[in-house]
Structure formats: structure tokens, C-alpha cells
Amino acid sequence: MAENSVLTSTTGRTSLADSSIFDSKVTEISKENLLIESTSYVEEEMPQIETRVILVQEAGKQEELIKALKDIKVGFVKMESVEEFEGLDSPEFENVFVVMDFQDSVFNDLYKADCRVIGPPIVLNCSQKGEPLPFSCRPLYCTSMMNLVLCFTGFRKKEELVRLVTLVHHMGGVIRKDFNSKVTHLVANCTQGEKFRVAVSLGTPIMKPEWIYKAWERRNEQDFCAAVDDFRNEFKVPPFQDCILSFLGFSDEEKTNMEEMTEMQGGKYLPLGDERCTHLVVEENIVKDLPFEPSKKLYVVKQEWFWGSIQMDARAGETMYLYEKANTPELKKSVSMLSLNTPNSNRKRRRLKETLAQLSRETDVSPFPPRKRPSAEHSLSIGSLLDISNTPESSINYGDTPKSCTKSSKNSTPVPSKQSARWQVAKELYQTESNYVNILATIIQLFQVPLEEEGQCGGRILAPEEIKTIFGSIPDIFDVHTKIKDDLEDLIVNWDESKSIGDIFLKYSKDLVKTYPPFVNFFEMSKETIIKCEKQKPRFHAFLKINQAKPECGRQSLVELLIRPVQRLPSVALLLNDLKKHTADENPDKSTLEKAIGSLKEVMMHINEDKRKTEAQKQIFDVVYEVDGCPANLLSSHRSLIQRVETISLGEHPCDRGEQVTLFLFNDCLEIARKRHKVIGTFRSPHGQTRPPASLKHIHLMPLSQIKKVLDIRETEDCHNAFALLVRPPTEQANVLLSFQMTSDELPKENWLKMLCRHVANTICKADAENLIYTADPESFEVNTKDMDSTLSRASRAIKKTSKKVTRAFSFSKTPKRALRRALMTSHGSHGSVEGRSPSSNDKHVMSRLSSTSSLAMESHSIAQAGVQWRHFGSLQSPTPGFKQFLA
């Protein structure tokens, strides 16, 4: 049959059929039929053929299928056996058979009869999308591989290949015999061959056969697609499948890391010299000669092959990364040709001396390479950190060629033989600026641009938001400093003592203010993102390994390169200070340099202030994540966290006595939270980042304006490190006392209370913060810290919690205690009347319920009392002398 997956030639040889050939024939036939129909339509109207669905056996019992067919308005009949088909066959209908199982005998009979067969998921999918039934020249069970073009390689068993091709067709996929750019996936049974190499070079995903089998197992799932990354990545051929690696020239730590990565990427590793190894990975910068003669089957490759394979998520071609010995015959021949021990050695030595003399003369005129003055060595030690001394300048080819290098010495402005100290500092300022621009160009060209490129081999290495977090405003900083470098270069080439260097930095001061704070403030977050991604994403780790080993980086990591913008402005300020020292007082640039230094200081102050605000906002977010149920209005642009204090509650409010309470003091409010008894699960952000579970439970967010007095409780044997707050909540008519004991000695109680009073005074606009503190005896307020950490006290608190849970569980009324008290006060105050009328029998019943419930609550309270509750000072029967003095 034409749609069979395997075609048999006359010689008996079997080859994989290209299903696109049959598809093209069907398309041509359809076009011809369409043309014939369009021409004959004028002469005679063709009879219309109606599509009819035949539900075979079990399919006719599925109510979901019947409902779906009614939704798309397609007629259907049921059929129990193939014999009934003769009675159902009619030229007026195009029959579409729905079969539940594509492996039973009924399906085979229909398939042999060239019937149009589909699976139940096709019907359900069309009903869901409101589309007509699709036409397919082959049996189509589902659309899991619709629009996918597959090619196979490495399969030797004909039965397995036929089975895989059939399943792909049943899921809507297309097969290509030859690999080309239209192939979306290569299904490989080995990691060798021309198709495999082409797929790697084009970045085509290379899949295991299990991918097709697992997709077929999920054929009945609606909206399932086999090409979804989460599903597909489980079955990609790992880079080191069928590879056995050994390593040479690496440290023990590096070797262990690479062996772990080998196993993670589907490979194996063996000790050096084992004959079963397929690859020997060599550190080419250390190993000069191999300890043994490798066999012809062994690939001896550089470490770049190892990391490149992981980065591409596919095994890279070995021919590009073969290791070559340093003493090869070709190299020896080239060295011998350059040897000076020849008959013409004297002439060559003379020519070499002339060349060196010419280079030295050019160095005297040009600012390349930099030459440090001994006097500036100590004062410019910080700025010198910005130079990559071991990186050749010629290796960095980003940016424009310096004008001093392109111009001939005749056209350049002559420089006095005795160069001034001011010119020397200016030259050093330019040189460090040029090196800094090269470093920024390296960061952008070597790291940022490749990570942002579309169509990366193996997919994106990092998400766009991660790239933005890492690099931030580096491109903007690069643009500003490129302009500064160009202006400095013009000034150095056309040097004159009256030229102003300060004007250059004043010109770009506003740009520096815009570009630096966003990067410097979030540098720690950038650093943390790099470390996290390097640990969690092997491809990013391999990407860093490859690029950080290049000479442009000067053996420095990406984090070390990214810290340069943080260090650059202080270094420039030091150089400008040194330049001002060597500028004459009558030179106009003296005052301009002072202004430039002042503008740089303003930029750095602006950065520090923004950084402080950013860190303060980050602290508030940390509080929100740590406190479960924290109010959203805590987040405010004007609010900042002042202090965090760990305490223990000494009363029954804001929580039970003995509970661990954390106080977060902000500049205008106080967040009160207690330790959670049960820890909830971890929080996961949309980007996959996990946060630790909230350890605290929100109790109350109190404005500082509600604090009327701060009580400093005197130290006694029964009371240690205690304080209290006298507050007036807006819902209460009397003051409320909250008492605590500080558990940490890091912050003295005296300092904490003064800090609290100062911010309370700022909130209520009072200058006398000292008047808010009141020193009191613990007996006056019934405050004590005795036995707070004893076993008996902890057991008592546990019993009290249990009793409260039991009381709530068996309570017939969920009315809060405060509401009960108010209801009782209202009922007793009215003397049995409600709004001037006599109580009905129902009112009396409710009042009796409230009265009995209140008495039970008061009895339970008197038995289990463990501390002082909220103190309503207006309702005290016999206040102590301390109370009277305080209230007065």
C-alpha cells in the first residue's frame, strides 16, 4: 500500500519511505480534481457528499464522543462488526470510522480496505476548537505530533523502525528519509553518522526512540503535544551517550567536577590509560606531551570539546578540538626557520635591534603601552586593579582603532622630549579608560550577546529575565565610557597644557548618574544569579568555562569582570586628584578639575543613597516573605526597616504568655508577629526560584502614633530585661498594655527603647522623645519573667493551647469573647429590655445562652490564667500606687 512506512524494492532491499512523496501526490490529485470540478460545475452541478461518522464497537458506547459529534453537527451511526459495513456503505456519504484501539483486528480490516480511520481524541479536539474533522490519507489517532517532521538514523532492526514510523503517522507526524533543514527532530539510535553530525551543526533536537513510545502512551490526553520542552527534554540524547571519558592535566577538584558532569550528561568515565575509553580530554595549557601513545580509536581532544558539548546539549564534532603536541615536526620546522644561529645572524640581530628601537620611539610618542610613574605607584594602586596586565591588548578587538595608532608620526603633534607630570597622569587616565572600555566590550561581546542570541544550539541557555539581572545597564555604561575614551584620546593626541580634562567628565556627569546606580545597586543580585545559574544549569556552567578560558578575559571569571564598574568611579576620582596636584594654579583646568571631582563625588553619593534605599526596600520584602499573612500595605516607598527585636510575650496579648514574638520597627509603624507552630510549604516563584517557608505569623501592624507611653521595667530578681508599651487602639476606649521580655543581649534594652521613642516622636511630630519613656516597677503592672523558660511553664502553655482548641471544638457559638461581653453588658444595662420594649421568649433564650457561655469562659479563664491580659486601666477596681501615679 502507498501509505506503508517501509517500501520493498525488486531486489528485496528495504528502505524508509518518505511520506512527503505520497503527501505531494495527494495534493496534486486534489488540485486536479478541484480543477476538473471547477470546469464542469458550469455544465453540470456535482452532487454534494456528506461526511458521516461510524462509531465502531466500543466507540459507540462513549457518551462523550456522541456529545462531541453533536456539537460539530456531524451525523453518526454505530457499527458492531465489519460485516455491517456493507449495509452502511453508500455513495452519498463519506464514511469516517472512529476506532478506540488501533491494534485490534477491526482496525486492521478497515486499514486494508483503505477506509478513513480516526481516533476519539481527534473528535474531542475538533469539538473543543469548533473545527471540522481533518482529512488524512493515513489512520490518525491523535494530533500529538502534528506539524513535526522526523528523520531516523542508526536503526538496524526493521521491525523496530516500522513500529516507530507507524506510531508517528498515527500521531500526525511526517517522516523524511533524508535529513534536511525542514526536519524538526532527529530520532537517533546511535551518536555517529552523517545525519547526527548535520543535526548537531543545525541545532536540531536529537531524540531517543523512547520519546515516541512515551508520547503514544499519552495519546488520549487532550491538548498534549510531544514537542513541548518539559516533555521533550526528558528524552533528548545526552551529549556523552556511548562515550567513555578519561581526563589528563586537571586538578583533583576540576577532575571530580568533570567526572560528575560526565555522568549527568549520559556518559561514563574510567582511569587514564584504560583501553575501553573512547575520549581523552586534555588540559592543553598544562599537558605538553602524552604519557602514552594513544590508539587510533581514541579521540584525544581539548577540554573545549567537553564544555562545548555540554553547552550545545549535543556531542560536538571531535575533529575541530583535537589535541596537538607542542613539539610537532611542523612546529619544530617553523622554530628552526626563525632561529638566529644562521650565517646571517649578525644581520638579523641588527635588524631586530632596529625594530626594537623603532618600537621604543613609538612608545615615547604614543600613550601605548602605559608607563607608570614611580610617584604615582602608591596613590594609584586602586586604579591599577582595573588593568589586565596579563592580557595582550591586541587580543581585544572591540571598539575602534585608536587614532594615535592609525595616524602617522609625521601628522601627530610633537611631544616635548621632557614630558610634564600633568601629561603623564593624563596619559595614564586615558590608558586605564581604554582598558576599562575593552573590559566592558569583552563582557558584552563574549558573554551578553551570545546569551541573548536567538536560535541557540540546544535552546536558550538562560531566561531573558536572568540575563537582564546579570548584565543590567552594562551596555549603557559602555556607551558613556566609549565617548569619554574618545574625547580623552583626542586630547592626548593633540596635547596642550591648557586643554581641559575636567570638562570631559563634567560633560558626561548626568549620564553617569543615570547609568551607574541601576547596576551598582543590584550587583549583589547579579552575582547571586550567576552563582545560582552556574550550579543549576550545566549548559551555563559550560558556557562560562569556555569563554572565561579565552585570552580576552585574562583568566578572570565573569563575576570578577562585572565588579569593574563598581570600582571604576573611585579610581577615576583618584586619578583626577593626582592630575589636579600637577596642574598649575594659573591653569583654568585647575578649577574645572575641582568641579569634576565634586561631580564624581555627587554621583557616588547618589549611588550610595540609591543603594541604601534599595537595600531598605529589599529588607521590607524579606519581612513580607518571612511573616505569613503580612498586610500588603506594609510595602511603601517611604517606609524603611529600622530594627528587628526578638522577645517573649509576658501577657496574654498580643498573644499567649510565653510565646516567641518578633517586633519589626519601621520608621512609622510596628509589625508584631509570633513564631509559627506549623511550617507551611516552600514558596516557588514563576521563574522557579524557591524561598524558605514563612517562619512567623502576623498578629498586628500598629502605627507608632498609637503608642502613648514606653515603659522601662526595672530589673529585679523576678523580672529581667522587660519592657511594656501603653497603646490606644482606635477600636478601644481605654489604654492597653503590651509587655515583653527581650531575649537577645546584642541590642541593649536602653538603646532599643530610645530608638523606639525617637521614631514615635517623629511620627507624632514631637521633639521631646525622652518624655515618652516611663520607668516603673514590675509589681505595679504585674509583670514578671520568672520561670519563663522552665519545663513547668512550657507544659502549662501547652495545656492552655490544648484547652483552647478543645473549647473551640465543642463550642456551640463561635461568637468572640469580646462580642459576648458587649452583648451581656448591653443586655444587663437595659434591665431586660431592648430598645424600650419587653424581651420576648426568644430574646430571653438568647440572653441565657450568652450568660451561660460567658460564665463558662470566665471560669475557664480563672483556672488557666498564666499572665496578665490586656489592661483596661479605666476599669481597675483597686489600682496600685504605681498605677495612680502613672495615670495622674
N, C-alpha and C positions, 0 to 999 in steps of 0.2 A: 504493500500500500504506500501511497505517496507520503503520508504523514509519519511513517515509521522512523524511529530515531536512527536506525542503522540500515545502510544500503549494502547489498551483496552484489559484487561485480561478477562478470562471467568467469574470472579466474578464481573465484572463491574467496577473494580478499575482502575484508570488511573495513569500512571507513565510516567516520562520523558524518552524518548528513547535516548539511547547512540548511536549517529550517527557513532561512531568509529566501532561498531559491523558490521554495513552494509558496511562500507568502507573496513573492513578486508575481508568480504565475496567477495566483488567485486574484491579485489586484488587476492584472492585465485582463483576465477574463471578465472581471466585474466591470472594467471600463468599456470592454467591447459590448457586453450585454447592455450597459447603460446607453451606449451609442445606438445600438440596434433598437432599443425600446424607445429612445427619443425620436428616431426617424420614423418608426412605424406607428407612433402614437397619433400622428396626424391622420393616417389612413384608417387605423382601427384601434379602438381603446382596448388595452390589455386588461384582462380580469385581475383584480387585486387578490393577493394571497394573504390570509390572516394567520398570525402566529398563534399556535395552540401549545400549551404546556401539558405534558403527560407525566403525572406523578407515578413513579414505578414503585410498587410494593410498599416498603416502609415509609417512603416519602409521602404517600397519600394519607398517612396517619398523623402527619405533623401539622398541628393547628397553626403553628407559626408560619409555615410555608403557605398554607391556604390563605391566611390573612394577608401575607405579603403580596401574593398574586392578585388578590382583590384590590390592594392599594395601587398597584401599577396597571390595573384594568386589563389583565390578560386572562383569557379563558383557559380552563384546565379540565382534564379528565383523569381518572385514576386507572391504573393498569396493574394487575397482579402477576401476569406472566407474559412472555414474549409472544405466545400463541395468540393473545388478544390483539396484537398489533395489526394483524391483517384486517380485522374488522374496523380498526380505528384509522387506518391509512386512507387518506383522501387527498386528491389534488387541490382541493380548496384550502387546505391548511398546510402550514409549515410546522411540523411537529418538533418540539424541543423536549427532550427527555430529562427529567430530574432524577438522579440516582443517588442514593445515600452512600453506597460503597462502590468505589471504583476498582475493586479487586474481585468481585463476585462474578458468577457465570452470566448473570443478566447483562451486566456491563459489557462483558466480552462479546456477547451476541450482538448487542446494539452497535458496538465499536466495529465489528466485522461487517455489519450491514450499512456502514457509512452514515449512521444516524448522528444527529446533533445532540450531544450529551453535555449537561452541565451539572454542577453540584449545588446543594442547598445554599452555601454561602453566597453564590452568585445572585440567587433570587433575593436573599435578605439584603444584600448590599445594594441592589438596584432599587428595592423598596425604600431603603433608608435614604438614598440620594435622589429618589424620584426619577430614575433613568430607565430607559428600555433595556431589555435583555441584550447583552452583547453578542455579536456574531463571531464564531471561532471555527476554524476548519478542523480543530482537534478537540477532543474532550477537555473541558475546562471545569475544574472543580472549584477553584478559588482564584483570587487575584493577588496572592501574597508576593508573587514575583513579576507582576505586571510592569512593563517598561524596563525590565532588566535584560541585558544581553550577556550571556555566559559563554565562556570558552573553556575547554578541558585540556589538561596536559598531565602526562605521567601515569595514565591508567593502562594496565596491561590485561586486565580481566574484562572480557567483552560483556559478561553478564552484569557486572557492577556498573559499567558505563551506560548500558542500555537502561538499567533501572534508574540511574540518576537523571538521564536525559528525559525519560518518561515523566518523572516527578516534576521536573522543571516545566515541561509543557503543561502538565495538569494544573500548575500554579500560575500559568500565564507568561512564563519566561520564553525567551528566544535563544536559540543555540547558533553559534558561529563555529565553523570548522577551523578557520584560520583566524589568528589574532590580529586585530586592527584597532584603530582609535575608537571605534564605536562600541567595543566590548567594555562593559561596566564592571565585570567581575571575572577573574580567572580562578577556576577550581583546579587546584593542583594536588597531585598525589606524591610529588617529589619536589625538591628545590633546585633542580637542574633543568637545562633545556633552553632553547631559544625563546619560547613563549614566556617562560618565567623571567628571563633577563629583560625582555621588552616590557613586560608588565611592571617590573621594578623601576625601569627608567621612566615610564609614563606615569608612575604613581597609581596604577590600577590596583584595587584591593585584591589580594590573593587569599582565597578561602580554602578551608578544609572541606572534604566531602560531607562531614557531619553537619555542616551548615544547611545543606539541602534536606537531609533527613529530619533535623530538628524543626525546620520550617514546615515540613509536611506534617509533623506531629501537631503543629498549631494551626492546621488548615481551617478548622472550624471557628477560629476566633475572628470576630468582626473587627475590621479596621487594622488588622495585623499586616505589617509589611516586613519582609525579610531583609530589606536594605537599611532598616533603622540602625543607627550607630550602636545603641546599647545592646541590641541583639547580635548584630554582625560582628562586633569586636570580640565576642566570645569565641568565634570560630575562625579568626584570621590566622594564617600560617605565621608562626613567630619567626623572628629574624634568624635564629640559630637552630631551627629544626634540622635534624640529621647532621648537625655539626658537633664535633668533639674538639674542644679547645685546650691549649696549654699556653702559659704565659712566661715571658722572659724579660728581665730587666726592670721589673716593677718592685716597689717596696712591699713589705708584708701587708700593710694596710690597703694599698691600692690593689694588690693581687686578690685579697679576700673580697674586696668590693666588686671586682670584675668577675670573680667566680660566682658570687651571689647573683649578679646581673645576668650571667650566662644561663643559670638555671631559671631565672624569672622569664627569660626570653626564649625558652624552649630547648636550650642546648645542654650539653654536658661538658665537664672538664676533667682532665687527667694530668698527672705529673709530667714534667718536662722529659721528653725523650720516649714517651710511650708510643709504640708503633701504631696504635689504634687512633691516634689523633689525626684529625683532618686539617686543623689550622694551628699555626704557631703565631701568637700575637706578640710582637716585639716592640719594646720601647726604643725607638730608633735614635733618640738623643743620648742614650746611655750605652746600648749594645753596639760595639764596633765589629764584633765577629761572633759567629755562631759557635757554640761548644761542640757541635757535631755536624755531620754532613746530612742535610735533610733529604728524604726520599722524594721521588718525583710526584708522588700522590699528595704530599704535604704542602699546603699553602703557607708560606711564610709572609705574613702581612704586618703592616704598621698598625699601631693602636688606633689610628684614624678610621681604619676599616671597622673596627669593633664598635666605636662610638657612632660612626656614620650609619651602620646598620640599625642600631637602636633608634637613632633619630628618625630615619626614614621608615621605621617599623617594617623593614624588609631587608633581606640579606643582600648587601651591596656586592657588586662585582669585584672579585679579588684582583684582577689584572691592573686596576688603577692604584692599588695600595700595596703592591709587592715590595718587600724589604730588599734593599740592595746594600751589599757590603761597602764600607768606606774605602777599601783598598782594591777595588776592581781594576782590571787591566786598563780600561778606558781612562779611569781617574789617574792611574799612575802615569799614563802616557801624557795626559794634559799637564800634570805637575812637572814632569821632566822637561816638557817644552818650555815651561816658564822658569826653569832653573837658571840662575845667574852664573853657574860654573861652566861656562862655554868660552870658546876662543874670543868671542866678542863681549866678554863680561865687563871689561872696563868701560866700553861704550854704553852698555846697558846701565851700569851703575851711575854714570854721568847723566844719562837721560832720566833715571829715577830721581837723582838729586834735583835736577831742574824742575821736574814735575812737582816734587815736594815743596821747592822754593816758591813755585807759582801758586800752589795751594795756600801756602802760608801768607803770601802777599794778598791774595783774595780775602783771606780771613781777616787781615788787618783792616780792610776797607768795608767788608760786608759784616753784618751782625750775625752771620752763621759761621761756625757754631758759637754758642755763648761762651764768654770768658769771664769768670768771676773775679771780682776784685777781692784781695785779701781783707780789706777793711770791711767789706760787706758780708763776709762769710758768716759771721756770728749773727748779725741783725737780720739776715735773710734766710735763716735756716728753715723757717716755716714755709716760706715761698719756694724754697728749693725742693720741697717734698712733691711739688707739682710736676717736676721734670721726670721723664722716664729715661734715666741715664743709660740703661742697657738696651734701649730700643733705638735702632737706627732710624734717622729722620727720613731716609729715602724710602723706608718700608711703608710709611703713611702717605698715601697719595690722594687724600681727600682735600677738598678746598683748592684754591687757586695757587698757581706757582708764584712765589714771592717776586715782586717787581725787581728787587735787587739782584735776583738770580737771572732774570730774563734780560736785563739791561747790560750793555757792555760797560767795561770800566771807563771807557772814554766819555760816555754820556753821563756817568754818575758824578754827583757833586763831590769834589775832592775833600778829604777829611784831613785836618792837620795831623802832622806826624805825632805830636803830643796831644792825644785826645783828652778832653776835660773830664773831670769826675762826673759832671752832670750828664755828659753824653754816655759815659759808661753805664750809669744807672738807667738811663732811658733805653739803652740797648738791651739791658737785662730785663727791663719791664716788657719790652717788645718780645724778647725771646720766650719768656715764661708765658706771655699771652698767646704766642704762636703754638707753643707746646700744649697749652690748655685747649685751644680750638681743635688741635689734632686729636686730643683725647676725646672731646665731645663728638667729633666726627667718627672716631672709632666706635664709640658707644652706639651711635645712630646707624652707621653703615654695617657694622659687624653683628649687632645684636637686635636693635629695634626693627629695622627694615625687613630682615629675613623672617622675624616672628610675625610681622603684620602682612606678609605677602599672601595673596590668595592662591589656592591650588597647591598647597604644600604637600609634598610626598608623604603619604600616610595621614593626611589631615592636619588640622591646626595643632600646633604644639601647646599653645596657651590660649585661653579665652581672651577676647578683646578687653574685658574689664581688668584682667590680670596684667596685661601689657600696659594699659593706662596707669595702673597703680605702680608698676615698677619704674617706668620712664618719666611719667608726669610731664613737666614742662621743659624737658631737656632740649627738644628742638627749638623752642623759643629762646632759651639761654644761648644755644649755639648761634642763632641768628644775630643776637645782640653782640656777642663777643667776636663774631666774624667781622662786624662793622668796626668795632674798636680796634681789632688787629689790623685791618686795612688802613685806618686813619693813623695808627702808630707807625705802620710801615712807610707811608708817605712822609711822615715827619722824620723818620730815621734816614731815609734815602736822601731827602732834601734838608739835611740838618742845618739848623741855625740856632744859636744860643737864645735868641729872642722868641723862638717858637714856643707856643703854649701847649703843654701836655695836660694841664688841669682842665682846659676847655673840652678836651675829648671826653673825659669822664663826666663832666657836668652836662654835656650834650646827651648822654645816654643814662643819666641817673633815674629818670622816670621809668625807662624801660627796665632797668634793673629792679626797681621796686615792684613792677608788675610780674616779672618772670621768676624771681628767686623765692619769695615766700611760699608759693604752692609746692615747690619741690623740697625746700629745706624742711618745712613743717611736717611733711609726710615722708621724710627719708627713712625713718624707722619702720614705717609701714611698708615701704618699698623693700627694705632689707628683709623684713619678716616674710614678705610674699615670695621673694627669691628663694629663701631657705626652705619654706614650706613646699613650694612647687618642685624644687630640686629633689626633695625627699619623696614626694608623692607621685611625680611624673618622670619616669625613666627617660623619656624622649627629651625632656628639657634638660635633665642631667647630662645626657649625651651631647646635646647642643652646646651646653656650656663647656664641656670638656674639649670639644673640637675647636671652638672659637677662642677659648682662653689660652690654648696652646699656640696660637698664631703669633708671629713676631710683633704684630701691631699692638697687642695687649701688653707686651713687655712682661710676660709671666705674672700678670695680675688678674685677679678674679673680677667678675662684673661688679660685685659689691665694692671692691677697692677702687674701681674706676668711677663708680657713681658717687663716692664720697668726695671727689674732687670739687664739684660745685659748692659743697659745704665749706671747703677750705679756701676757696679762691678769693673771696672778697677780703677776708682778713690779710691774706698775702699781698693783695694789691695795696691795701692801706699801709702796710709796712714799707713797700717799695716807694709809694708816694711820699711818705715821711722822710725816707732816705733821700729822695730826689729834692725835697724842699730844703734839706740841710745843705745841699751842694748847689743851691740856687742863690745867686747874689740878691741882696736886699733891693737893689735898684731894678732888678728884672721884674717886669709886670707879671710873669708867671708865678712869682712867689705868693702873691695874694690869691691868685686863681687856684694854686695847688691847695692852699688852706681851705678854700671853698669846696674843692673836690674831695678833700679828706673829710670835711664836715658832711658832705652829701653821702659819702660811703658809710659814715657812722650812722646817719639817719636811716639808710637802707638796712643796715644790720640791726638797729634798734627796732625798726618796723618788722623785720623778720622775727626778732626775739619776742616782740609783743604778740604778733600773729601766732607764733608757736605756743606761747603761753595760753592764749585763748583757745587754740586748737586742742591742746592737752587738757584744758579745763572742760571743754565740751566732751572730749573722749572719756574723761572721768565720770561725767554725768551719764553717758551711755553705759558705762560699766556698772553704775549703780542700778540703772533700769534693768539690765540683764541679770544682775545678781539678786534683785528683790522681785519676787513673784507677786504680781498684782500691783506693781508700782504705777501710780497715776501717770497718764500721758502728759498732763500739764506740767510735770516736773521739768520736761525738756523746754528750755527757753534760752534765747540768745544772750540775755542779760544775766543769767544765773551761773554761778560757779561754785564748785565744791570747796569748802574751807577746811573741814576736819571730819575725821571719822573716829568715833569713840565706841569701844566695846564695854557694855555694862551688864548688870543683873538687876532685874526689877525687884524692888523691895516692897511693893504693894500689890494689890490685885488689879491695878490698872496702870499703864495701858494694857498689861497682860498679867497672867498669874505670877504670884510671888516666886522668885527663883528662876524665872525664865531668862534666857540669854537674850538681851536686847542690844541692837546696834543703832546708834544715833548718827545720822549723816547731817552735819551742819552745813547749810548753804548760806549765801550772803543775805537771803531774805526768808528762809524757811528751814524747818527741821523735819527730816524724814525719820520716822520711828518704825523699825522693823524687828521682828523676832526671828530666832533660828527655826528653820522648818523641822517638823517632826518626821516628815516623809519627803524624800528627794524625788522630784519629778524627772522625766527623761531628758536627754540632751536636746538642745535646740540646733536645728540644721537650717542654714541659710539657703537661698535659691542657688548659690554658687557652690554648694557642697561643703561649706565651712561649718564645723561643729563648735558649739560653745558648751562650757560646763553647765550642769544643771543649776538652777537657782537655789541658793542655799538659805535664803532669807524669805520671810513672808511679810508683806506690807501690813502695817497696823494703822498708821495715821500720818498724814502730811500736814504739819502745823505751821502756819505763818508765824514768824517771830513776833509780830505785833500782838499775838495772844498771850505771850509770856509777860506776866506782870511783875514777878519777882523771881530771883535766882537765890536759892537757899544753900548756903555753905554749912553743912552739918559738922559740928565739932567732932574731933577724934576722941573716942572713949574706948573702953575695953570691949563693949558690945557693939560698937559702931565704928567702922573703919572705911575711909575713902568714899563716903556717901555724900550725895547732894540731892536737891529736890527742885522742882520747877512749880511755881504757882501760876496756873494758867486760867484764862477765862474763855472757854469755848463760846462761840456765838449762839449755840443751842442751849446753853445753861445759863441760869440766873445767878449762880454762885460760883466762887472760885473752886478750882480742882487742883489737888496736889498729886504730882507725879514724882516718885522717889526712886533713886537708882544708886547702885554701887559700881564704881569704876573697877574694872578687872585688870587693867594694864598699867604698869608703872612708867611706860615710855613717856607719856604726857602727864606732867604733874596736875593735880586737881586744880590748884590755884590758877595755873596758866589756862586751863580749859575753861574755867568759869569766867575769867577776864575776857577771853576770846569770845565766848558766847554773849556776854553782856555788851561788848563793844558792837557786835553786829545787831543785837536787839536795839541798842540806842540809835544806830544808823538807820534802822528800819522805821522807828517811830520819830526820827528827827529830833533826838535829844542829845545834848553834849555831855551830860553827867552820867556816864555809864557806870561809875562807881556806886551811885545811889541805887542801882538795881540789885546789888548783892546784899543779902541779909544773912548774918551769921546767927545760927540758932543751935540750941541743944537738941540732941536726938530724942530726949524724953518728951519735949514739948510737942513734938509731932509724931510721937510713937513710931519712930524709925529706928531699926536696928539691923545689923548684919550678922547677928550671932547664928552659928550653926547653918550658914547658907550652903556650905559645901559638905555637910555631914551626910552620912548614909541615911539617917533617920529623916532628915529634911527632904532628901531626894525621894525616899519611899512615900513620904507624906504627899509630895507633889504628884507622884504617880497615882496614888489612891484618889486624890482630888480630881485629877483628869478623868479617871475611870468613872467616878461617881457622877461627874457632869455628863459624860457620854450616856450613862445609864439613865439619868434623869431626862435627858433629851429624847432618848429612845422610847421611854414609857410615858412621855408627856402627852396628854390629850389636847393640849393647847400649845401652839408654837408661838404664842404671844410673848415678846420680850419682857424681861423683868421690869424694866423701866416703864413700859406701857401699862403693865399690871398695876404698878404703884400709882401711876397717874389716874388710872381708872378707879382705883379704890379711893384715892383722895377726892376725886370728883363725886363719887357716889356717897362717901361719908359727909362731904361738905354740903351736899344738897339735902341731907337728912331724909333720904328715901324718896326724893322727888327728882324728876328730870325735867328741866325747863318748865317748872311751875306746875307740872301735872303729877298725879299719883302714879307710882310704879305699877305696871301690870304684872301678872303672874310670870310672864316670860322675862321681864326685867329683873324680878326678884331671883329667878333661877340663874340668870347670867351673873348677878351680883354675888350670889352664894358661891358660884363656881370660881369667880375671881378671888373671893375672900379665902376660900379653902386653898386655892393654888398659891396665893401669896403667903399664907401661914406655913404651908409646906416648904416653900422656898426659904422663908426666914428661919425655920427650924434647921433645914439642911445647911444654911449659911452659918448658923451659930455653932453647929457641930464641926464643920470642916474649915472654919476660919483659920487662915495661915498668915495673914498680914493685914495691913491697913488698906481699905478700899479708897475710891475717890472721896476726898474730904470736902463736904459741903459745909463751909465754915459758918454760914448763916444759920444752920440747923443744929449746931452743937448745943447740948444741954448744959454742960458744965466745963467751959473752956479752962485750960490751964493758964497760969500767969503768963507763960510764954506766948500763948495764943492771944491773950488780951493785949499784951504789949505790941504784938505783930499787927493785929487788926487795927489798933489805935494809930 
